[in-house]
Structure formats: C-alpha cells, structure tokens
Amino acid sequence: MGYESDPPVLKRLPKSPARRGLSAQPGLRQVMAQFATGVTVLTAGGEDAHGMTANAFSSVSLEPPMVLCCVSKAARMHAAIVTAGSFGVNILAADQQDTSKYFADWRRPDGMAQFEAVGYTPGGKTGAPLLNGALAWLECELAEVVAGGDHSIFLGRVVATSRGTGEHALVFYGGGYHHVDGRARAA
C-alpha cells in the first residue's frame, strides 16, 4: 500500500486541546497494552465518509444483535458515524497490518478517496465501505450514543454480517501487531 509510517497512532494525530492531557493516570496506557485485542477498521459512508482503525470494539447482545465501538469525541470518525446514523465494522485479517496503519494515519485522503487505496464494496444496508480482504464485516444502524469521558460509546444494531475466507486474525498487544491462527486451539 505504500504506507511505511510506523509511529504509534496517538503520536500521528494532531494534538487538540482535548488531547493534550491524554490521561490523568500515565500508567493506564501501559496497563491496557497488556490486553490483547482484535483490530478493526470502522467505516461510515455518506457525505462525511470516513474510516478509522479501532480496537475498542465488542459484541454486546445476540438478541437483538448489537455491538459497540468507542470513538474519541475529537476524532473525524465521531462526526461521520453521527451524520450517517450507521457504521461498518471490518475485522482485519493477519495480512492487513498495512491497512490498519493506513486508517490510523490522519494524513490519508478525506472522504471516499481514502478507500480507493485499499478497495471496498459499499454495504448493502448502510452504504458503509466494507474493506476487501477482511476476515468479517458487520453493518450497523446507530441505536444509541452513550457518553464515556472523552469518548462516545456507539451502540449499533447489527443489520447485516458476512464472513471472509481468511483464518488468521490481526491482533494488537504490547504496542505491536501479532497474528493469530484461527485453526489453533488451546488444549
């Protein structure tokens, strides 16, 4: 993809007044780095189309099917989700580390142009870009927004899902990327 920038995401984002005092607990980032997470790219279509790498994502409910994602109130993605009233979740495969870095880099193009570098299909229910090569995709209608400090917690009602053919997941742990073989099981 041509992106070779490798610094941590937060060092690449421009510092807004809200971001200057990153955490009252400097150790929180180091502690949370010990929690392994999957890597997703959140997407929203429409007039404020945008994508953003995120690992603050979780399943909430099977009935009704709901998920959540957490987005900084200062992030462009926040406005994109609110404006669209929906969002897509792209669960990244192990070979999509460059895609993760690309959508974490604020220097990429704005709007739909940012998706041309990776390839996508518009979601059939929401129009959110669904990235080529992902392990799985979800399309969600925005059900509720809950305040969570300097972030918003977006609760999404899942309206469509699809699974790719890959078996290896991209994981973020200890400040770096790792791969998980979906065929391996703990004893």
C-alpha positions in Angstrom: 0.0 0.0 0.0 3.0 2.3 0.2 2.5 3.4 3.8 5.6 2.9 5.8 4.8 5.2 8.8 5.1 3.2 11.9 4.8 5.5 15.0 2.0 4.8 17.5 -1.4 6.1 16.4 -1.7 8.8 19.1 1.6 10.4 18.1 0.4 10.8 14.5 -2.8 12.6 15.4 -2.7 16.4 15.6 -2.9 17.5 19.3 -6.2 19.2 20.0 -6.8 20.9 23.4 -8.8 17.8 24.5 -5.8 15.5 23.7 -3.1 17.5 25.5 -3.8 15.9 28.9 -4.1 12.4 27.5 -4.6 10.6 30.8 -4.7 11.5 34.4 -3.2 8.1 35.0 0.0 7.8 33.0 0.2 4.1 33.8 -3.2 3.3 32.3 -1.8 3.1 28.7 0.9 0.7 29.8 -1.6 -1.5 31.7 -4.1 -1.6 28.8 -1.3 -2.5 26.4 -1.3 -5.9 28.2 -4.8 -6.6 26.9 -4.7 -8.3 23.5 -7.4 -7.0 21.1 -8.6 -7.7 17.6 -8.1 -4.9 15.1 -10.9 -3.4 13.2 -11.5 -0.5 10.8 -14.7 1.4 11.5 -16.3 2.9 8.4 -19.1 5.3 7.6 -20.5 6.2 4.2 -22.4 9.3 3.2 -21.4 12.9 3.0 -18.8 12.6 5.8 -17.5 9.2 4.7 -14.5 8.2 6.8 -12.6 5.2 8.1 -10.6 4.7 11.3 -8.6 1.9 12.9 -10.1 0.9 16.2 -9.6 -1.9 18.8 -12.3 -0.6 21.2 -15.0 -2.9 19.7 -17.1 -5.6 21.3 -20.2 -7.7 20.9 -23.0 -6.6 23.2 -26.0 -8.8 22.6 -27.1 -11.7 20.4 -30.8 -10.8 20.7 -31.2 -8.2 19.5 -27.9 -8.4 17.7 -25.8 -5.4 18.9 -22.2 -4.4 19.1 -20.4 -1.4 20.4 -17.4 0.7 19.4 -15.8 3.6 21.3 -14.6 6.7 19.4 -12.9 9.9 20.6 -15.2 12.9 20.5 -12.3 14.8 18.8 -12.0 12.2 16.0 -13.4 12.8 12.5 -15.0 9.3 12.8 -17.2 10.5 15.6 -19.0 13.1 13.3 -19.0 10.6 10.4 -21.0 8.0 12.5 -23.4 10.5 13.9 -24.1 12.1 10.5 -24.5 8.7 8.7 -26.6 7.2 11.5 -24.8 3.9 10.8 -21.4 2.3 10.6 -19.5 -0.7 9.3 -17.0 -2.8 11.2 -14.2 -4.5 9.2 -12.5 -7.2 11.3 -8.9 -7.3 9.9 -7.0 -10.4 8.8 -3.4 -11.0 9.7 -2.1 -9.8 6.4 -3.9 -6.4 6.8 -1.4 -4.7 9.1 -0.7 -2.1 6.4 -4.5 -1.4 6.2 -4.6 -0.9 9.9 -1.7 1.6 9.8 -3.2 3.4 6.8 -6.5 4.0 8.6 -4.7 5.2 11.7 -2.8 7.8 9.7 -4.5 11.2 9.7 -2.6 12.2 6.5 -4.6 9.9 4.2 -7.1 11.5 1.8 -10.5 12.7 3.1 -13.9 11.3 2.1 -14.4 8.3 -0.1 -11.0 8.9 -1.7 -9.3 7.3 1.3 -11.0 3.9 0.4 -9.6 3.8 -3.1 -6.2 2.7 -1.8 -7.5 -0.5 -0.2 -10.5 -1.5 -2.2 -14.0 -1.8 -0.8 -17.6 -2.6 -1.5 -20.4 -0.4 -0.3 -22.5 -2.2 2.3 -25.9 -3.2 1.0 -27.8 -2.0 4.1 -25.8 1.1 5.2 -23.6 2.1 2.4 -20.6 1.9 4.8 -17.4 0.8 2.9 -16.6 -2.9 3.6 -12.9 -3.4 3.0 -11.6 -6.1 0.7 -9.8 -8.9 2.4 -11.2 -8.5 5.9 -12.0 -11.6 8.0 -15.6 -10.5 8.6 -17.8 -7.5 8.1 -20.8 -6.1 10.1 -23.2 -3.3 9.1 -24.8 -1.5 12.0 -27.5 1.1 12.4 -26.7 3.5 15.2 -29.0 2.6 18.1 -27.7 4.7 21.0 -24.8 7.0 21.9 -23.5 6.9 25.5 -21.0 9.4 26.9 -17.8 7.8 28.1 -15.4 10.5 29.2 -13.6 11.9 26.2 -15.1 9.2 24.0 -18.6 8.2 22.9 -19.8 4.6 23.1 -21.7 3.9 19.9 -24.2 1.0 20.3 -25.0 -0.4 16.9 -27.9 -2.7 15.9 -26.4 -5.2 13.5 -28.4 -5.3 10.3 -26.0 -7.4 8.1 -23.0 -9.7 8.6 -20.6 -11.5 6.3 -17.5 -13.6 6.7 -14.5 -13.9 4.5 -12.4 -16.9 3.8 -9.3 -16.0 5.9 -8.3 -17.9 9.0 -5.6 -15.7 10.6 -6.6 -12.7 12.7 -4.6 -9.5 13.2 -4.2 -8.8 16.9 -2.7 -5.8 18.8 -0.8 -6.5 22.0 2.0 -4.8 23.9 2.2 -1.9 21.5 2.6 -4.1 18.4 0.8 -6.3 15.9 0.6 -10.1 16.2 -1.1 -12.8 14.2 -3.5 -15.5 15.5 -4.1 -18.7 13.6 -7.8 -19.3 13.8 -7.2 -23.1 13.4 -5.1 -23.4 16.5 -7.0 -24.2 19.7 -5.7 -24.1 23.3 -5.6 -27.5 25.0 
